[in-house]
Structure formats: C-alpha cells, structure tokens
Amino acid sequence: LPERDRAELKRRKLLLEVTLKSYWIRKGSAFSTAVARQETELTPEMIATGSWQQRPFKPYNFSALGLPPACGHLHPLLKVRSQLPQIFLELG
C-alpha cells in the first residue's frame, strides 16, 4: 500500500501493523541430548585419577565481588547507648 493510504487506514483503525520476528535454531558444536553437570572445583581425587581432563568445568567469574570484610567495632559509648533501651525494657 502507498504510505498515504496506509496512514489513512491506520487513522480509521482499519489497519493494524504487526512485526513478526523469526529465529533459526540449529544444533551447535556442543549439542548433546544428555545434560552434563559442569564441575566447579578441582579436587585431589580428580588429579590423582586424571578424570579432570574429560570433565567440563564452569568458567570463572573474575568480576564477581567477594564478601565484605568483617572489620570495625562499636565505640564503647555507642555500645552503652544501644544497650540502654534493653535495660529500660527489662526494668519497666
């Protein structure tokens, strides 16, 4: 349809444009019908038996953040201030 006619039909709500997407799915080089669990750690038993050479390993995520370090402590006066409401609740 010419652009002018198409705009007229859309204005009168007689035309609905739909976008269709399609994908081609093919078997890749690592295709398998069995689900193989990837190993996360290399154990001494794997090294001793040599089985690590045939097993797939998960890739490392070097951009992952570690656990925050447990450091610091409350000032003694802040400890007392945080304990005061508990003391009053016990007495009251």
C-alpha positions in Angstrom: 0.0 0.0 0.0 1.1 3.5 -0.6 2.1 5.4 2.5 -0.8 7.9 2.2 -3.4 5.1 2.0 -1.8 3.2 4.8 -1.8 6.3 7.1 -5.5 6.8 6.3 -6.4 3.2 7.1 -4.4 3.4 10.4 -6.2 6.6 11.3 -9.5 5.0 10.8 -8.3 1.9 12.7 -8.9 -0.4 9.8 -5.2 -1.4 9.6 -3.1 -3.0 12.2 0.7 -3.3 11.6 2.3 -6.3 13.2 6.1 -7.0 13.3 7.0 -10.7 13.2 10.4 -11.9 14.3 11.7 -15.4 13.5 14.8 -17.2 14.6 16.7 -20.1 13.0 17.8 -22.7 15.6 20.4 -25.3 14.7 22.5 -27.8 16.6 25.7 -26.3 17.7 29.1 -27.9 18.2 28.4 -28.6 21.9 25.0 -30.2 21.2 24.1 -33.2 23.4 21.0 -34.9 24.4 22.4 -35.7 27.8 22.7 -32.9 30.4 26.3 -32.8 31.7 26.9 -31.2 35.0 29.9 -28.8 34.9 32.4 -29.1 37.7 33.1 -26.1 39.9 36.2 -27.3 41.8 39.2 -29.3 41.0 39.6 -32.0 43.7 42.7 -34.1 44.7 40.8 -37.2 43.6 40.3 -35.8 40.1 44.0 -35.0 39.8 45.0 -38.5 41.1 42.8 -40.4 38.7 43.2 -38.0 35.8 39.4 -37.6 35.4 39.7 -33.8 35.3 40.8 -34.0 31.7 37.5 -35.4 30.5 35.2 -33.3 32.7 33.8 -29.8 31.7 34.5 -27.0 34.2 32.5 -23.8 34.8 34.3 -20.7 33.7 35.5 -18.4 36.5 33.7 -15.1 37.1 36.6 -12.8 37.8 34.3 -9.7 38.0 32.3 -11.1 40.9 32.5 -9.2 44.2 33.7 -11.1 47.3 32.2 -11.0 50.7 32.6 -7.6 52.5 35.3 -7.9 55.2 34.1 -8.1 58.8 36.0 -5.2 60.4 35.5 -2.4 62.9 33.6 -2.4 66.2 31.4 0.0 68.1 32.8 2.7 70.3 32.3 1.8 74.0 29.9 4.7 74.4 27.9 3.7 71.4 27.6 0.2 72.9 26.1 1.6 76.1 23.7 3.8 74.1 22.5 0.7 72.1 22.0 -1.3 75.4 20.0 1.4 77.2 16.6 0.7 75.6 17.0 -3.0 76.6 17.8 -2.1 80.2 14.7 0.1 80.4 12.6 -2.6 78.9 13.8 -5.1 81.5 13.3 -2.8 84.4 9.9 -1.5 83.2 
